[in-house]
Amino acid sequence: MGTSKRYAAAVDRQMDRRILSRTIAEAGPLQTLTAEELRLDTQPVTIDPRPKPGRAWLRFGSTPVLVDVEVCRWTDDACAVRFRVDDKEYRTWVWASAVLAPDRA
């Protein structure tokens, strides 16, 4: 039996959310960059009033996960991203090189 092309993207998104929920529950806390790494006291920060969609490599404990995110602010070196899982919003800072355009995997 074939697969439904009509619902494939929705099923993929639902599966991604389930995997992410399980990772959050099992792998450990969401990691973020330290104040020393960010240097926000010396680096200019751009705050976007309309956050941009993207994909970012995040770490839960020591487990890396590629997540659909919104990029909210950034410096030359790092990006602040947010994403939702179920009813909870998560925010973290990652290196700018960890953020990809939304259509790249």
C-alpha positions as CSV (number, residue, x, y, z in Angstrom):
1,M,0.0,0.0,0.0
2,G,1.3,3.5,-0.8
3,T,1.7,6.5,1.4
4,S,-0.4,9.6,1.5
5,K,1.4,12.5,-0.2
6,R,-1.4,14.8,0.9
7,Y,-0.7,14.4,4.6
8,A,3.0,13.4,4.6
9,A,4.2,16.9,5.7
10,A,1.7,17.0,8.6
11,V,2.6,13.5,9.7
12,D,6.4,14.4,9.5
13,R,5.8,17.5,11.7
14,Q,3.8,15.5,14.2
15,M,6.6,12.9,14.4
16,D,9.3,15.6,14.8
17,R,7.3,17.1,17.7
18,R,7.0,13.7,19.4
19,I,10.7,13.0,19.0
20,L,11.6,16.5,20.3
21,S,9.2,16.0,23.3
22,R,10.9,12.7,24.1
23,T,14.4,14.1,23.7
24,I,13.5,17.0,26.1
25,A,12.2,14.5,28.7
26,E,15.1,12.1,28.5
27,A,18.3,13.8,27.3
28,G,18.8,16.5,29.8
29,P,18.4,20.3,30.0
30,L,18.5,22.6,27.0
31,Q,22.1,24.0,26.7
32,T,22.8,27.7,26.1
33,L,25.9,29.8,25.6
34,T,27.5,31.3,28.7
35,A,27.8,35.1,29.4
36,E,31.6,34.8,28.6
37,E,30.9,33.3,25.2
38,L,28.1,35.8,24.4
39,R,30.0,39.0,25.5
40,L,26.7,40.9,25.4
41,D,28.4,43.7,27.4
42,T,30.7,44.4,24.5
43,Q,28.9,43.1,21.4
44,P,26.0,45.0,19.7
45,V,22.8,43.0,19.7
46,T,20.2,43.2,17.0
47,I,16.6,42.6,18.2
48,D,14.2,41.7,15.4
49,P,10.6,42.9,16.0
50,R,9.5,40.1,13.6
51,P,11.5,37.0,14.3
52,K,12.7,35.0,11.3
53,P,12.1,31.3,10.9
54,G,15.1,29.0,10.8
55,R,16.4,25.6,11.9
56,A,19.0,25.3,14.6
57,W,21.2,22.7,16.1
58,L,20.4,22.6,19.8
59,R,21.7,20.5,22.6
60,F,19.6,18.8,25.3
61,G,22.2,17.5,27.7
62,S,24.8,16.0,25.3
63,T,22.2,15.2,22.6
64,P,22.2,17.4,19.4
65,V,18.8,18.0,17.8
66,L,17.9,20.0,14.6
67,V,14.8,22.1,15.6
68,D,12.5,24.5,13.8
69,V,13.1,27.8,15.5
70,E,12.5,31.6,15.3
71,V,15.6,33.7,15.4
72,C,14.8,36.6,17.7
73,R,18.1,38.5,18.2
74,W,21.7,38.1,17.3
75,T,25.3,39.3,17.6
76,D,28.1,38.8,15.1
77,D,28.8,35.4,16.7
78,A,25.5,34.1,18.2
79,C,21.7,33.9,17.8
80,A,18.9,33.8,20.3
81,V,16.3,31.4,19.2
82,R,12.9,30.3,20.5
83,F,10.6,27.4,19.8
84,R,7.6,25.7,21.2
85,V,7.0,22.1,22.2
86,D,3.4,21.4,23.3
87,D,2.4,24.4,25.4
88,K,5.9,25.4,26.5
89,E,8.2,28.0,25.0
90,Y,12.0,27.4,25.1
91,R,14.6,30.1,24.5
92,T,18.4,29.7,24.1
93,W,21.5,31.2,22.6
94,V,23.5,29.2,20.0
95,W,26.5,30.0,17.8
96,A,25.4,31.7,14.6
97,S,26.9,28.8,12.6
98,A,24.4,26.5,14.3
99,V,21.4,28.3,12.6
100,L,20.3,27.3,9.1
101,A,17.7,28.7,6.7
102,P,14.3,27.0,7.2
103,D,14.6,25.0,4.0
104,R,18.0,23.5,4.8
105,A,18.4,20.3,6.7
